[in-house]
Amino acid sequence: MADGENLNGTAAEPKPAAAPDDKIRITLDKQVVAHGEKISELVFREPTGADIEAAGVPATIDFSVDPPRIAFNQREMSAMMVQLAGVPPSTIKNLSSQDWINAAWRLSRFFVPRLTI
C-alpha cells in the first residue's frame, strides 16, 4: 500500500486540517485595502486584556429584556477590529456595512459571558 492510499488501494480522503488556532476568518463580500493591498479576508486573533483596556468592551448583553439582547458599541467594536486584525483604522472604516456587521457578530462571542448552570 502506497502512501495516501486506503486499504483497498484507492486514494485516501484528505484529512481535515486541525484547527491551528483560535483565529476568526471573515471572507469579505467587498474587498478593502489594508497596508496598500486589496484584501478579501480579515483574520482576527483572540483578544487579550490589553486589547480590552485599549479598545473597551464592544459588546454587552442587556438582560432587562426578554430574550436578552446583545448590543454593540460601534466605535469600540471598530477599534477592537483594528487591534485584532492588525489593520489600519481605514480598513475597518471602508468595510461594507454587511461585512462590518458580520465581523461584529462573529467577534461578539469574545465579549459576552459564558453562562453555565
Backbone as CSV, one residue per row, in Angstrom:
resi,resn,N_x,N_y,N_z,CA_x,CA_y,CA_z,C_x,C_y,C_z
1,MET,0.859,-1.173,0.000,0.000,0.000,0.000,0.902,1.232,0.000
2,ALA,0.687,2.100,-0.952,1.476,3.324,-1.070,0.933,4.388,-0.135
3,ASP,1.793,5.372,0.176,1.328,6.494,0.986,0.149,7.149,0.300
4,GLY,-0.848,7.558,1.066,-2.000,8.254,0.507,-3.050,7.326,-0.068
5,GLU,-2.923,5.986,0.176,-3.929,5.047,-0.314,-4.645,4.410,0.858
6,ASN,-5.907,4.018,0.621,-6.680,3.262,1.590,-6.254,1.804,1.534
7,LEU,-6.836,0.974,2.403,-6.550,-0.453,2.395,-6.919,-1.092,1.061
8,ASN,-7.941,-0.572,0.386,-8.366,-1.158,-0.884,-7.585,-0.601,-2.070
9,GLY,-6.547,0.194,-1.832,-5.693,0.693,-2.894,-6.169,1.959,-3.571
10,THR,-7.310,2.507,-3.147,-7.796,3.751,-3.741,-7.222,4.932,-2.983
11,ALA,-7.305,6.087,-3.592,-6.773,7.299,-2.962,-7.498,7.573,-1.658
12,ALA,-6.742,7.892,-0.640,-7.316,8.193,0.672,-7.949,9.573,0.657
13,GLU,-9.019,9.709,1.428,-9.642,11.024,1.611,-8.655,11.909,2.351
14,PRO,-8.528,13.174,1.952,-7.627,14.051,2.699,-8.141,14.254,4.113
15,LYS,-7.223,14.278,5.060,-7.602,14.500,6.454,-7.984,15.956,6.632
16,PRO,-9.056,16.209,7.404,-9.397,17.612,7.651,-8.281,18.278,8.440
17,ALA,-8.007,19.510,8.087,-6.955,20.246,8.782,-7.368,20.478,10.222
18,ALA,-6.457,20.248,11.122,-6.726,20.530,12.528,-6.852,22.034,12.695
19,ALA,-7.688,22.426,13.642,-7.840,23.860,13.906,-6.505,24.375,14.431
20,PRO,-5.775,25.157,13.623,-4.437,25.573,14.018,-4.419,26.642,15.098
21,ASP,-5.524,27.359,15.280,-5.521,28.467,16.224,-6.956,28.885,16.508
22,ASP,-7.100,29.892,17.321,-8.427,30.405,17.650,-8.754,31.641,16.841
23,LYS,-8.209,31.743,15.657,-8.455,32.920,14.827,-9.817,32.819,14.155
24,ILE,-10.422,33.970,13.961,-11.695,34.053,13.243,-11.397,34.635,11.875
25,ARG,-11.782,33.910,10.852,-11.559,34.346,9.471,-12.891,34.777,8.870
26,ILE,-12.899,35.983,8.316,-14.098,36.538,7.694,-13.803,36.764,6.220
27,THR,-14.533,36.080,5.352,-14.423,36.341,3.923,-15.301,37.547,3.620
28,LEU,-14.713,38.555,3.022,-15.419,39.811,2.763,-16.237,39.736,1.479
29,ASP,-17.406,40.355,1.503,-18.217,40.476,0.288,-17.581,41.465,-0.676
30,LYS,-16.951,42.494,-0.110,-16.301,43.530,-0.919,-14.875,43.719,-0.419
31,GLN,-13.925,43.704,-1.325,-12.528,43.888,-0.955,-12.297,45.276,-0.360
32,VAL,-11.302,45.338,0.533,-10.856,46.607,1.104,-9.334,46.645,1.027
33,VAL,-8.772,47.816,1.259,-7.320,47.976,1.220,-6.776,47.944,2.646
34,ALA,-5.747,47.133,2.846,-5.026,47.073,4.120,-3.542,47.087,3.805
35,HIS,-2.826,48.034,4.368,-1.378,48.140,4.160,-1.038,48.224,2.675
36,GLY,-1.867,48.935,1.910,-1.593,49.167,0.497,-1.990,48.042,-0.446
37,GLU,-2.602,46.979,0.082,-3.011,45.857,-0.759,-4.498,45.588,-0.599
38,LYS,-5.155,45.198,-1.702,-6.557,44.804,-1.620,-6.639,43.426,-0.978
39,ILE,-7.554,43.305,-0.019,-7.736,42.019,0.657,-9.192,41.601,0.558
40,SER,-9.426,40.302,0.602,-10.787,39.779,0.546,-11.115,38.963,1.790
41,GLU,-10.211,38.984,2.779,-10.427,38.258,4.025,-9.776,39.028,5.165
42,LEU,-10.451,39.043,6.300,-9.858,39.572,7.528,-9.667,38.404,8.483
43,VAL,-8.551,38.395,9.180,-8.262,37.353,10.158,-8.095,38.037,11.506
44,PHE,-8.949,37.663,12.455,-8.939,38.260,13.785,-8.377,37.257,14.786
45,ARG,-7.451,37.704,15.628,-6.948,36.868,16.717,-7.860,37.030,17.928
46,GLU,-7.686,36.156,18.894,-8.454,36.259,20.131,-7.968,37.469,20.925
47,PRO,-8.888,38.254,21.503,-8.469,39.438,22.256,-7.835,39.080,23.598
48,THR,-7.046,40.013,24.086,-6.427,39.895,25.408,-6.982,41.001,26.302
49,GLY,-6.618,40.942,27.567,-6.995,42.015,28.477,-6.462,43.359,28.011
50,ALA,-5.260,43.358,27.437,-4.679,44.608,26.928,-5.526,45.187,25.797
51,ASP,-6.093,44.322,24.957,-6.970,44.799,23.880,-8.223,45.449,24.459
52,ILE,-8.770,44.850,25.510,-9.970,45.410,26.142,-9.639,46.747,26.798
53,GLU,-8.463,46.853,27.441,-8.055,48.140,28.011,-7.917,49.203,26.931
54,ALA,-7.396,48.819,25.772,-7.158,49.782,24.691,-8.435,50.176,23.957
55,ALA,-9.306,49.206,23.703,-10.476,49.473,22.851,-11.798,49.484,23.602
56,GLY,-11.837,48.918,24.792,-13.090,48.812,25.527,-13.752,47.465,25.276
57,VAL,-14.901,47.272,25.907,-15.691,46.055,25.704,-16.778,46.403,24.693
58,PRO,-16.643,45.937,23.455,-17.513,46.416,22.376,-18.889,45.776,22.282
59,ALA,-19.155,44.762,23.090,-20.467,44.114,23.045,-20.940,43.862,24.469
60,THR,-22.207,44.114,24.708,-22.795,43.873,26.022,-24.117,43.144,25.851
61,ILE,-24.547,42.503,26.923,-25.847,41.836,26.912,-26.789,42.630,27.795
62,ASP,-27.945,42.944,27.253,-28.993,43.638,28.006,-29.963,42.580,28.515
63,PHE,-29.881,42.280,29.822,-30.743,41.271,30.428,-32.085,41.845,30.870
64,SER,-32.308,43.135,30.650,-33.565,43.745,31.086,-34.710,43.455,30.122
65,VAL,-34.404,42.854,28.990,-35.442,42.493,28.016,-35.461,40.977,27.860
66,ASP,-36.589,40.474,27.396,-36.720,39.039,27.192,-37.075,38.771,25.743
67,PRO,-36.255,38.098,24.987,-34.982,37.494,25.385,-33.888,38.549,25.515
68,PRO,-32.810,38.219,26.246,-31.698,39.166,26.365,-31.187,39.578,24.985
69,ARG,-30.668,40.797,24.913,-30.254,41.371,23.627,-28.776,41.744,23.689
70,ILE,-28.040,41.401,22.622,-26.637,41.813,22.507,-26.609,43.167,21.813
71,ALA,-25.884,44.107,22.409,-25.752,45.445,21.827,-24.272,45.725,21.577
72,PHE,-23.998,46.409,20.474,-22.626,46.765,20.112,-22.392,48.251,20.319
73,ASN,-21.213,48.586,20.829,-20.731,49.956,20.793,-19.884,50.024,19.527
74,GLN,-20.375,50.729,18.523,-19.751,50.695,17.201,-18.310,51.202,17.213
75,ARG,-18.048,52.290,17.940,-16.678,52.820,17.980,-15.725,51.835,18.653
76,GLU,-16.170,51.249,19.757,-15.326,50.275,20.445,-15.126,49.027,19.597
77,MET,-16.176,48.579,18.891,-16.040,47.391,18.049,-15.086,47.666,16.895
78,SER,-15.194,48.840,16.280,-14.269,49.175,15.191,-12.835,49.226,15.703
79,ALA,-12.632,49.838,16.878,-11.288,49.897,17.466,-10.776,48.492,17.778
80,MET,-11.659,47.625,18.253,-11.264,46.250,18.558,-10.916,45.498,17.275
81,MET,-11.683,45.710,16.209,-11.379,45.057,14.932,-9.992,45.455,14.442
82,VAL,-9.658,46.738,14.580,-8.326,47.218,14.189,-7.261,46.466,14.981
83,GLN,-7.451,46.380,16.308,-6.489,45.701,17.182,-6.321,44.234,16.790
84,LEU,-7.446,43.540,16.633,-7.398,42.088,16.462,-6.980,41.651,15.067
85,ALA,-7.269,42.463,14.066,-6.887,42.111,12.692,-5.529,42.693,12.310
86,GLY,-5.027,43.649,13.095,-3.737,44.261,12.778,-3.763,45.055,11.486
87,VAL,-4.891,45.729,11.259,-5.040,46.542,10.044,-5.219,48.004,10.441
88,PRO,-5.007,48.928,9.505,-5.228,50.342,9.814,-6.717,50.634,10.034
89,PRO,-7.033,51.671,10.805,-8.438,52.046,11.004,-9.184,52.259,9.690
90,SER,-8.500,52.757,8.663,-9.172,52.998,7.379,-9.707,51.708,6.769
91,THR,-9.059,50.589,7.032,-9.537,49.307,6.502,-10.902,48.980,7.085
92,ILE,-11.047,49.141,8.387,-12.321,48.832,9.044,-13.378,49.851,8.639
93,LYS,-13.003,51.115,8.553,-13.964,52.154,8.151,-14.487,51.932,6.742
94,ASN,-13.702,51.292,5.883,-14.113,51.071,4.499,-14.809,49.734,4.258
95,LEU,-15.019,48.948,5.322,-15.784,47.712,5.158,-17.204,48.046,4.729
96,SER,-17.798,47.172,3.937,-19.223,47.339,3.644,-19.982,47.143,4.954
97,SER,-21.174,47.681,5.038,-21.944,47.536,6.280,-22.175,46.061,6.597
98,GLN,-22.442,45.257,5.587,-22.683,43.831,5.819,-21.423,43.128,6.331
99,ASP,-20.266,43.461,5.775,-19.018,42.860,6.250,-18.720,43.289,7.685
100,TRP,-18.965,44.570,8.011,-18.722,45.055,9.373,-19.630,44.319,10.356
101,ILE,-20.911,44.214,10.022,-21.870,43.554,10.917,-21.530,42.075,11.072
102,ASN,-21.168,41.422,9.985,-20.779,40.014,10.051,-19.583,39.837,10.982
103,ALA,-18.584,40.684,10.842,-17.404,40.606,11.707,-17.780,40.877,13.163
104,ALA,-18.611,41.881,13.400,-19.012,42.218,14.773,-19.721,41.044,15.439
105,TRP,-20.629,40.417,14.735,-21.344,39.276,15.311,-20.406,38.112,15.583
106,ARG,-19.485,37.867,14.677,-18.541,36.761,14.882,-17.625,37.038,16.078
107,LEU,-17.222,38.303,16.256,-16.340,38.661,17.368,-17.076,38.754,18.700
108,SER,-18.384,38.924,18.670,-19.144,39.143,19.909,-18.972,38.004,20.906
109,ARG,-18.678,36.813,20.437,-18.527,35.677,21.362,-17.417,35.899,22.381
110,PHE,-16.453,36.749,22.052,-15.357,37.025,22.976,-15.760,37.989,24.092
111,PHE,-16.888,38.661,23.957,-17.222,39.759,24.868,-18.499,39.542,25.668
112,VAL,-19.081,38.374,25.556,-20.257,38.055,26.361,-19.887,36.886,27.269
113,PRO,-20.447,36.861,28.475,-20.061,35.807,29.416,-20.558,34.441,28.968
114,ARG,-19.806,33.423,29.361,-20.280,32.052,29.184,-21.252,31.789,30.322
115,LEU,-22.453,31.436,29.977,-23.455,31.173,31.008,-23.479,29.680,31.305
116,THR,-23.215,29.328,32.552,-23.253,27.925,32.954,-24.217,27.781,34.110
117,ILE,-24.822,26.631,34.183,-25.797,26.379,35.263,-25.209,25.405,36.243
